[in-house]
Amino acid sequence: MSKQKLALLTDVCYNHNMKDELAQVKHARSAKDYPDINLEADEHVVLHLKRSRIGIIGIWSMAAFCAIILSLALILISKNIDFDDTLLTINDASLSYLRIAIFALYAIILAGGVIGHSIYNANEMFITNHRAIQKSRSSLFANSTNIIELRRIEDVSFRQESLFDHLFQIGILRMATVGEETTYTFRFLDTPHDEVKIISHLVYENKKHGKRDDD
């Protein structure tokens, strides 16, 4: 074997070993940062997509609005408004029960805000170098996990379907799979700058490597 060929072979082996070591470092880091995801040996997380904060603001704005309405009702009751001219007859005992009911509603509103906040944030998507892993939650007890191999994805797009989406710069990430014509969506995502390009590039790389393996 000539010195030139030996040097070339040494460089190839060195670069291959460097890539393997880098892949192991990325995998170890992702496994540490995302312990709830079952990653393959050569897999690491490239993107972690979360819903926009505008949804959280909406949840707590609604809770605050309901709390303000209850506060106004509590103020009216506390001022002992004369109900004699109305169709309702409210005595002191009834007023006490009303106050208790209002405070109970305060607790329900707070609990609803906390639960809504938790459910909203529980919806997330992880894009690895091989797969898309979507964790969905619609209630305290309804949740699901969808896993898609990137090489099966045919189309990646981002859509804004309403004035609200354009005003707050949010939208829907869509990924359509090959053959089954299944479309996976991730809603309330902040307008992505590079995310769609990165996912499309990963899909292309996985398809390319998949063709090489088939050959």
C-alpha positions in Angstrom: 0.0 0.0 0.0 1.4 3.4 -1.0 2.0 6.2 1.6 -0.7 8.3 -0.1 -3.3 5.6 0.2 -2.3 4.9 3.8 -2.6 8.5 4.7 -6.0 8.8 3.0 -7.2 5.7 4.9 -5.9 7.1 8.2 -7.8 10.4 7.6 -11.0 8.5 6.8 -10.7 6.4 9.9 -9.9 9.5 12.0 -12.8 11.5 10.7 -15.1 8.5 11.2 -14.0 8.1 14.8 -14.4 11.8 15.4 -18.0 11.6 14.1 -18.7 8.6 16.3 -17.4 10.4 19.3 -19.4 13.6 18.5 -22.5 11.5 18.0 -22.0 9.8 21.4 -21.5 13.2 23.1 -24.7 14.6 21.5 -26.6 11.4 22.5 -25.4 11.6 26.1 -26.3 15.3 26.4 -29.8 14.7 24.9 -30.4 11.7 27.2 -29.5 13.8 30.2 -31.6 16.8 29.1 -34.6 14.8 28.0 -34.8 11.7 30.2 -38.5 11.0 29.3 -37.6 10.3 25.7 -36.3 6.8 24.7 -33.5 7.7 22.3 -31.7 5.2 20.1 -28.0 4.7 20.5 -27.1 7.1 17.6 -30.0 9.5 18.2 -30.0 13.0 19.7 -32.5 15.9 20.0 -32.0 18.7 17.4 -35.1 20.8 18.1 -37.5 21.1 21.1 -40.7 22.8 20.0 -43.1 24.3 22.5 -46.3 26.2 22.2 -46.3 30.0 22.1 -46.6 31.9 25.4 -49.6 33.8 24.0 -51.8 30.8 24.9 -50.7 31.0 28.6 -51.5 34.7 28.5 -54.9 33.9 27.2 -55.6 31.3 29.9 -54.7 33.6 32.7 -56.4 36.6 31.2 -59.7 34.6 31.1 -59.1 33.5 34.7 -58.4 37.1 35.7 -61.6 38.3 34.0 -63.7 35.8 35.8 -62.0 36.7 39.1 -62.8 40.4 38.5 -66.5 39.6 37.9 -66.6 37.6 41.2 -64.8 40.4 43.0 -67.4 42.9 41.8 -70.1 40.5 43.0 -68.4 40.2 46.4 -68.1 44.0 46.8 -71.8 44.4 46.1 -72.7 41.7 48.6 -70.3 43.2 51.2 -72.0 46.6 50.9 -75.3 45.0 52.0 -77.3 46.3 49.0 -81.0 46.4 49.8 -82.7 43.6 48.0 -86.2 44.4 49.3 -87.2 46.0 46.0 -86.2 42.9 44.0 -87.9 39.6 43.4 -85.2 38.0 45.5 -85.3 37.8 49.3 -81.8 37.5 50.7 -81.2 37.4 54.4 -78.0 37.4 56.4 -77.7 33.6 56.2 -78.1 33.6 52.4 -75.5 36.3 52.1 -73.0 34.2 54.1 -73.7 31.2 51.8 -73.2 33.5 48.7 -69.8 34.7 50.0 -68.8 31.0 50.6 -69.9 30.1 47.1 -67.9 33.1 45.6 -64.7 32.1 47.5 -65.2 28.5 46.3 -65.5 29.8 42.7 -62.2 31.7 43.3 -60.6 28.4 44.1 -62.1 26.7 41.1 -60.9 29.5 38.8 -57.3 29.3 40.2 -57.3 25.5 39.9 -58.7 25.8 36.3 -55.9 28.3 35.4 -53.2 26.0 36.9 -54.6 22.9 35.1 -55.0 24.8 31.8 -51.5 26.1 32.1 -50.1 22.6 32.7 -52.1 21.0 29.9 -51.1 23.7 27.4 -47.4 23.4 28.2 -47.6 19.6 28.1 -48.0 19.7 24.4 -44.5 19.6 22.8 -42.6 18.1 20.0 -39.0 16.8 19.8 -37.2 16.6 16.5 -34.2 14.2 16.7 -31.8 13.4 13.9 -34.0 10.4 13.0 -37.5 10.9 14.3 -40.2 13.4 15.3 -41.7 12.7 18.7 -45.0 14.6 19.5 -46.4 14.6 23.0 -50.1 15.7 23.1 -52.4 16.3 26.0 -56.0 17.6 25.8 -57.0 17.0 29.4 -55.7 15.7 32.7 -56.3 12.1 31.6 -56.1 12.3 27.8 -52.6 12.2 26.4 -50.8 10.5 23.6 -47.4 10.2 22.0 -46.9 10.1 18.2 -43.5 9.0 16.8 -42.7 9.5 13.1 -39.6 8.5 11.3 -38.3 11.5 9.4 -37.6 9.4 6.3 -41.4 8.8 6.1 -42.3 12.5 6.0 -43.2 13.8 2.6 -44.0 17.4 3.3 -43.1 19.9 6.0 -45.0 23.3 6.1 -46.1 26.1 8.4 -49.5 27.7 8.1 -51.3 30.7 9.5 -55.1 30.3 9.1 -56.6 33.3 10.8 -56.1 37.0 11.6 -55.4 36.0 15.2 -52.4 33.9 13.9 -51.0 36.8 11.9 -51.5 39.3 14.7 -49.7 37.2 17.3 -47.2 35.5 14.9 -48.3 31.9 15.6 -49.4 29.1 13.4 -49.5 25.4 12.7 -46.6 23.1 11.9 -47.7 20.3 9.5 -45.9 17.2 8.6 -47.5 14.8 6.0 -46.3 11.2 5.9 -45.7 9.0 2.8 -48.3 6.5 1.7 -50.8 6.7 4.6 -51.6 10.3 3.9 -51.5 11.1 7.6 -50.9 14.7 8.6 -49.4 15.5 12.0 -49.9 19.0 13.3 -48.5 21.1 16.1 -50.6 24.1 16.9 -49.8 27.5 18.6 -46.2 27.4 17.5 -44.4 30.8 17.3 -43.6 31.7 13.7 -40.5 29.7 13.0 -37.4 31.2 11.3 -35.2 28.3 10.8 -37.1 25.4 12.3 -38.9 24.4 9.1 -35.7 24.5 7.2 -33.9 22.4 9.8 -36.7 19.8 9.8 -36.8 19.7 6.0 -33.0 19.2 5.9 -33.2 16.4 8.4 -35.9 14.7 6.4 -33.8 15.0 3.2 -30.7 13.6 5.0 -32.7 10.6 6.4 -34.3 9.9 3.0 -30.8 10.0 1.4 -29.3 7.7 3.9 -32.3 5.4 3.6 -31.8 5.1 -0.1 -28.1 4.3 0.4 -29.1 1.5 2.9 -31.6 0.1 0.4 -28.9 0.1 -2.3 
